Amino acid sequence: MAGLPSNYAGSTNEWESVITTAACTAAFEEEYDEVTRANVLHFIVGSQSNPTSILSCIATARNNARSVRTALTSEMWEILNDAWNETRSADVRRMSPSDLSRFLGVVKEMSLRFDGAAYRTMLRSDHFWFQRLGTYIERADNMARLLDVKYHVLLPRQELVGGSLDYFQWAALLRSVNALTSFHWVYRESLQPWLVADFLILRSEQPRSLISCYKEINEYLDQISDDYGRQGAAQRRVRATLARLSNANIDEIFQSGLHQFLEVFIADNNELGRNITRQYLS
């Protein structure tokens, strides 16, 4: 978004939105005095003090994989190990823009390869169900935060909803989740904020939409309940959220407040993770 054509230079800081989306503003402010491109990239990509930086996540995933090596297939382990070997010495401070683009491309490719290997090669047991649950809970959280930051933070107060800047920002959001082309396939009209929100919240055919994520979560929790022989608060919360999404209307969501809707969703999604931990992993 920092490179979008606009005439509002200085009125917003798109790099602040990155920190907000990643839900690590407090941790960032403890380490840096200013929100700049260089500081944000270092913190999000390579900072060892940030447990959710890209390099920290890859290292944590590899360490976790080593501790449950027998539950993974050889393909999954090799992908994680290769990702760690290829990225562990990366220094974002010395990367040119083209180097950074290539690095992020490698990370995305490794992530897609791991996801595909897990789906195609893992035994359908609780190892697989929990791995998929984590995937979709985090995907839902990220999607809700991206939408909320765009709607609630990025658009300057003096800009009109539906204006040129608003259009470019919604287009950038769709590109960031590889959904711009599929959006036009579904709606076949120009970008409108309520249509983008509808697409990324309520359309089941969009695999990153909130409702699509919760349909997957519901299915995997049912599999876990069959394996463990019990249900509880986690299943009740998922079904309640799925029913709310299934019965929702985007016009009503905007009328009552998209930001408020997404805040409630994010809180419920976080609580779902805690319910699953208490119910099956404690």
C-alpha positions, 0 to 999 in steps of 0.5 A: 500500500505504501506504493499506491498512487495517492495524494495523501502522503504524510496523512497515514503510515501504512507500515503502522498497519503492518504492526497492527495487523500482526497484533504486536504493536506493544512489542514493537514499541518496546524495541523501536522508537519509530515506525519506519519501513526498515524497522518494521521489516526487521521486526516482522521478518527477522527479529529474534526478539519477536516470536512471530517474525518470519524467521522465528516462526520457521525456527519454531516450526522446525523445533516443534517438528523435531519433537514430534518427528514420528508424527510427520511424513518425510516430505513435511520434515524435509520442507521445514528443514529446507526452509530453515536452512534457506532462511536462517542466515537472511538479513533483511537489513542488507536486502535490496527490494528485489532480494526481499521480494525473492525471499518472501517468495521463497517463504510463501512457496515453502508454506504452500509446499508444507500445507500441500504435503500435510494434506496429501501425505499425513495419516488422518489421525488427531495429528492431522486434525490438530494441524488443520485446526491450527491452519484455519484458526490462524487463517481466520484471525489473519483475515479478520485483522486484515479487513479490520485494519483496512476498514478502521485504520488505513483510510484517512478521515478526509477520504471518502468511502468508495473514493479513489484511495479507498478503491486502491486500498481494497484492491491491494487487500485482495491482491495480498490474499490472492483474491482479486481475480476470483473477486471479479469472477464472482461479482463481475463489477467494480470494487466496492467496500461492502462487496469485498467484505462480503467476499472475504467474510460470507462467501463460502467459495472463497477459501480464505473467507471467515465462513469458509474457515469456520466450515473447515474448523467445524469439520475437523473438530467433529473428527477430533470429537469422534477420535476422543469420544467427547465434545464440549465448549469448543464445538459449541463456540464453533457452531455458534460462530458458524450459525452467525456467519451463515445468517449474516447479511453484509448490509446489516454488518455495515449498518451495525459496524464492520469494525465492531463485528470483526472485533467480536469475531477476533475475540471469539476466535481467540477464545476458541483456541483456548477452548480447544487447549483446555478441552483436548490438550491440557 
